Amino acid sequence: MKPPRLDPPLFGDPLGVVASPETLRFLARRRSASALGLTAPAPSGSELETLLRIAARAPDHGKLAPWRFVTLAGEDKSSFVSRLDQIAARRPDADTARTRLAKLAAPPLSVVVISSPKPGKIPDWEQTLSAGAVCFGLILAAQAMGYGANWITDWYAYDPQVLSLLGLDSGERVCGFVHIGTAAEAPLERARPDMGAIVTQWRP
Ligand SMILES: Cc1cc2nc3c(=O)[nH]c(=O)nc-3n(C[C@H](O)[C@H](O)[C@H](O)COP(=O)(O)O)c2cc1C
């Protein structure tokens, strides 16, 4: 099989739509991995660059790039988790909060996707939707690269002390921690929506 072309297109390059049955097969069976079961190896530095570049191709009304990434890996990630453990210990729900850190601690790589809306005429709502699309794009790209991935928020996506530790400005919000690594076990299919209940055809 030909290796996929992952080099970024140049500005103005024609990018015709090409049918990709392999992508459809992949999407039809795509499944998040358990964060607790994510182990090394994580994507290499250049693989991570590719993943973030692909995620940043999300639809974006006004070309504002109203999102940014903070990566957590290696010893720096361990130190981040220790700081969160100290914050958790001071919370009223300390025991639960500390236990819930396990999903953050296990994966060898986590990418914090931050919604960073810009002032102007594009509604905040649309900028937030774009940030959600970035998260899903990152998951899809990581899984297409053969890694397990999972999008998680939990208390530390909302705790003001954690947000300050991450360097969030006012107006910014954490969309999620996208955990990436090698899936220890194949995830089992989960319940999916009843399509009949959520799809209607509008008629006058
Ligand atoms: C915004 C958002 C936040 C989430 N936060 C959590 C979480 O804190 N804990 C959790 O176990 N799952 C969380 N999930 C769900 C996981 O991503 C879940 O494993 C995933 O939806 C599984 O579905 P999939 O296999 O179709 O991707 C969250 C999902 C989204 C979209």
The ligand as a Gaussian input file, in Angstrom:
#p B3LYP/6-31G(d) Opt

LIG

0 1
 C      -16.860000      16.794000      26.065000
 C      -16.734000      15.371000      26.514000
 C      -16.307000      15.099000      27.798000
 C      -16.167000      13.799000      28.258000
 N      -15.749000      13.581000      29.545000
 C      -15.630000      12.337000      30.008000
 C      -15.205000      12.100000      31.336000
 O      -14.905000      13.032000      32.082000
 N      -15.102000      10.817000      31.758000
 C      -15.410000       9.766000      30.937000
 O      -15.313000       8.622000      31.363000
 N      -15.831000       9.961000      29.674000
 C      -15.935000      11.215000      29.187000
 N      -16.366000      11.434000      27.901000
 C      -16.784000      10.300000      27.081000
 C      -15.603000       9.573000      26.461000
 O      -15.001000      10.349000      25.458000
 C      -16.123000       8.252000      25.945000
 O      -15.192000       7.283000      26.236000
 C      -16.450000       8.239000      24.486000
 O      -17.513000       9.109000      24.219000
 C      -16.752000       6.834000      24.036000
 O      -17.397000       6.866000      22.844000
 P      -16.742000       6.486000      21.418000
 O      -16.136000       5.162000      21.495000
 O      -17.898000       6.541000      20.512000
 O      -15.744000       7.576000      21.090000
 C      -16.480000      12.720000      27.391000
 C      -16.895000      12.991000      26.080000
 C      -17.009000      14.296000      25.634000
 C      -17.464000      14.556000      24.217000

